[in-house]
């Protein structure tokens, strides 16, 4: 930020204009706001996000259950699936048809992704389901929720600092435009006499 560079305008010198002093004060106020307001906004947003995400973690842990499924048969790999030679460890899941029992006791049968390299009939693997046996995503864990909250707080602080700096630049830009307009008016007034000063004409 170039705000600190504007503080030289406080020095006493005959070339300092009132607008220079105002610009220096704007720079100082912007700097103080960035140092004081941005961290507070980031902390508040991060705290609100943390509360909401941790509540979501608790809700998901209550609503989602890890159940054991049994492989019935392996499904053929889709032509659009990732090439197994270049797949990451996360992509080395097999698509299978499986049976599982929901927490409410109902039995289910369907396609699932198994964390098995080479699944065979009767192999067991775990999946996440809701109370009624419908497959759901793995619940959010506390560490990931905290990371997201920290990122949200940091992003809010950066946005606040950016907004303050943007406001400072807008104020300075308007001041410079007014200064140029006054210069144009002064040149227009001096224009008819330009070059004739002191010639006695």
C-alpha positions as CSV (number, residue, x, y, z in Angstrom):
1,X,0.0,0.0,0.0
2,X,1.3,3.4,-0.9
3,X,-0.6,5.1,1.9
4,X,2.5,5.4,4.1
5,X,4.4,7.2,1.4
6,X,1.8,10.0,1.6
7,X,2.8,10.8,5.2
8,X,5.7,12.9,4.0
9,X,3.1,15.6,3.1
10,X,2.9,16.5,6.8
11,X,6.3,18.0,6.7
12,X,6.4,21.8,6.8
13,X,7.5,23.0,3.4
14,X,6.3,25.9,1.2
15,X,5.2,23.5,-1.7
16,X,2.7,21.6,0.5
17,X,-0.9,22.1,-0.5
18,X,-4.0,21.6,1.6
19,X,-4.9,18.7,-0.6
20,X,-1.5,17.1,0.1
21,X,-2.3,17.3,3.9
22,X,-5.8,15.8,3.4
23,X,-4.3,13.0,1.3
24,X,-1.8,12.2,4.1
25,X,-4.6,12.1,6.7
26,X,-6.7,9.8,4.4
27,X,-3.7,7.5,4.1
28,X,-3.2,7.4,7.9
29,X,-6.9,6.8,8.5
30,X,-6.9,4.0,5.9
31,X,-3.8,2.4,7.5
32,X,-5.3,2.5,11.0
33,X,-8.6,1.1,9.7
34,X,-6.8,-1.8,8.0
35,X,-4.8,-2.5,11.1
36,X,-7.8,-2.3,13.5
37,X,-11.0,-3.2,11.6
38,X,-9.8,-5.9,9.2
39,X,-8.6,-8.3,12.0
40,X,-11.9,-7.7,13.9
41,X,-14.0,-8.5,10.9
42,X,-11.9,-11.5,10.1
43,X,-12.2,-12.7,13.7
44,X,-16.0,-12.2,13.8
45,X,-16.5,-14.0,10.4
46,X,-14.2,-16.8,11.4
47,X,-16.0,-17.3,14.7
48,X,-19.4,-17.3,13.1
49,X,-18.2,-19.8,10.4
50,X,-16.6,-22.0,13.1
51,X,-19.8,-22.1,15.1
52,X,-21.9,-23.0,12.0
53,X,-19.4,-25.6,10.7
54,X,-18.9,-27.3,14.1
55,X,-22.7,-27.5,14.5
56,X,-22.8,-29.1,11.0
57,X,-20.1,-31.5,12.1
58,X,-22.2,-32.5,15.1
59,X,-25.4,-32.8,13.0
60,X,-23.7,-34.9,10.4
61,X,-22.2,-37.3,13.0
62,X,-25.6,-37.8,14.4
63,X,-27.3,-38.3,11.1
64,X,-24.7,-40.3,9.2
65,X,-23.7,-43.9,10.0
66,X,-20.8,-46.1,8.9
67,X,-22.2,-49.5,7.9
68,X,-20.7,-52.6,6.5
69,X,-21.6,-53.6,2.9
70,X,-21.0,-56.9,1.2
71,X,-19.9,-57.2,-2.4
72,X,-22.4,-59.0,-4.7
73,X,-20.5,-58.5,-7.9
74,X,-18.0,-56.1,-9.5
75,X,-19.4,-53.6,-12.1
76,X,-17.5,-53.0,-15.3
77,X,-15.4,-49.8,-15.4
78,X,-17.0,-47.0,-17.3
79,X,-15.1,-45.8,-20.4
80,X,-15.1,-42.4,-18.9
81,X,-13.4,-43.5,-15.7
82,X,-9.8,-42.5,-15.1
83,X,-7.1,-44.7,-16.6
84,X,-6.0,-47.1,-13.8
85,X,-2.3,-46.6,-14.6
86,X,-2.5,-42.8,-13.9
87,X,-5.1,-42.9,-11.2
88,X,-4.3,-41.5,-7.8
89,X,-4.9,-43.5,-4.6
90,X,-8.2,-41.8,-4.2
91,X,-9.4,-43.0,-7.6
92,X,-8.5,-46.6,-6.9
93,X,-12.0,-47.4,-5.8
94,X,-14.0,-50.1,-7.5
95,X,-17.7,-49.9,-8.6
96,X,-19.6,-52.8,-7.2
97,X,-23.1,-54.0,-6.6
98,X,-23.5,-54.6,-2.8
99,X,-25.9,-55.4,-0.1
100,X,-26.1,-53.5,3.3
101,X,-28.3,-53.1,6.3
102,X,-29.3,-49.7,7.4
103,X,-29.2,-48.5,11.0
104,X,-33.1,-48.7,11.1
105,X,-32.8,-52.4,10.1
106,X,-33.9,-52.1,6.4
107,X,-32.0,-54.1,3.8
108,X,-30.6,-52.4,0.7
109,X,-29.1,-53.4,-2.6
110,X,-27.4,-51.2,-5.1
111,X,-24.2,-49.8,-6.8
112,X,-21.5,-48.4,-4.5
113,X,-17.8,-47.4,-4.5
114,X,-15.7,-49.9,-2.6
115,X,-12.3,-49.1,-1.2
116,X,-11.1,-52.4,-2.6
117,X,-8.5,-52.9,-5.4
118,X,-9.8,-56.2,-6.6
119,X,-13.3,-56.9,-5.1
120,X,-14.7,-60.4,-5.0
121,X,-18.1,-61.7,-4.1
122,X,-18.5,-61.8,-0.3
123,X,-15.8,-59.1,0.4
124,X,-16.8,-56.5,3.0
125,X,-16.2,-52.7,2.9
126,X,-17.7,-49.8,4.7
127,X,-20.0,-47.0,3.4
128,X,-21.7,-44.0,4.9
129,X,-25.5,-43.9,5.0
130,X,-28.3,-42.0,6.6
131,X,-30.7,-43.6,9.2
132,X,-32.7,-45.2,6.4
133,X,-29.8,-46.6,4.4
134,X,-29.4,-44.1,1.6
135,X,-25.7,-43.6,0.8
136,X,-24.4,-40.1,1.8
137,X,-21.0,-38.4,1.8
138,X,-18.6,-38.9,4.6
139,X,-19.4,-36.5,7.5
140,X,-17.3,-33.4,7.9
141,X,-14.6,-33.7,10.5
142,X,-13.7,-31.0,13.1
143,X,-10.2,-30.3,11.7
144,X,-11.5,-29.6,8.2
145,X,-14.3,-27.5,9.6
146,X,-11.8,-25.4,11.6
147,X,-9.6,-25.0,8.5
148,X,-12.6,-23.7,6.5
149,X,-13.5,-21.3,9.3
150,X,-9.9,-20.0,9.4
151,X,-9.9,-19.5,5.6
152,X,-13.3,-17.7,5.8
153,X,-12.0,-15.4,8.5
154,X,-8.8,-14.7,6.6
155,X,-10.7,-14.0,3.4
156,X,-13.1,-11.6,5.2
157,X,-10.1,-9.7,6.7
158,X,-8.5,-9.5,3.2
159,X,-11.7,-8.3,1.6
160,X,-12.1,-5.7,4.3
161,X,-8.6,-4.4,3.8
162,X,-9.1,-4.4,0.1
163,X,-12.3,-2.4,0.5
164,X,-10.6,0.2,2.7
165,X,-7.7,0.5,0.3
166,X,-10.1,0.8,-2.6
167,X,-12.0,3.6,-0.8
168,X,-8.7,5.4,-0.1
169,X,-7.7,5.2,-3.7
170,X,-11.1,6.4,-4.9
171,X,-10.9,9.4,-2.5
172,X,-7.4,10.3,-3.7
173,X,-8.4,9.8,-7.4
174,X,-11.3,12.3,-6.9
175,X,-8.9,14.7,-5.2
176,X,-6.4,14.5,-8.1
177,X,-9.2,15.0,-10.6
178,X,-10.3,18.2,-8.8
179,X,-6.7,19.3,-8.6
180,X,-6.3,18.9,-12.4
181,X,-9.6,20.7,-13.0
182,X,-8.3,23.6,-11.0
183,X,-5.0,23.6,-12.9
184,X,-7.0,23.6,-16.2
185,X,-9.0,26.6,-15.0
186,X,-5.8,28.4,-14.0
187,X,-4.2,27.7,-17.4
188,X,-7.3,29.0,-19.1
189,X,-7.1,32.2,-17.2
190,X,-3.4,32.6,-17.9
191,X,-3.7,31.6,-21.5
192,X,-4.5,35.0,-23.1
193,X,-1.5,36.5,-21.4
194,X,0.9,33.6,-21.9
195,X,4.3,34.8,-23.2
196,X,3.5,38.4,-22.9
197,X,4.2,38.9,-19.1
198,X,6.9,41.5,-18.6
199,X,7.0,42.6,-22.2
200,X,5.2,45.9,-21.5
201,X,2.5,45.2,-24.2
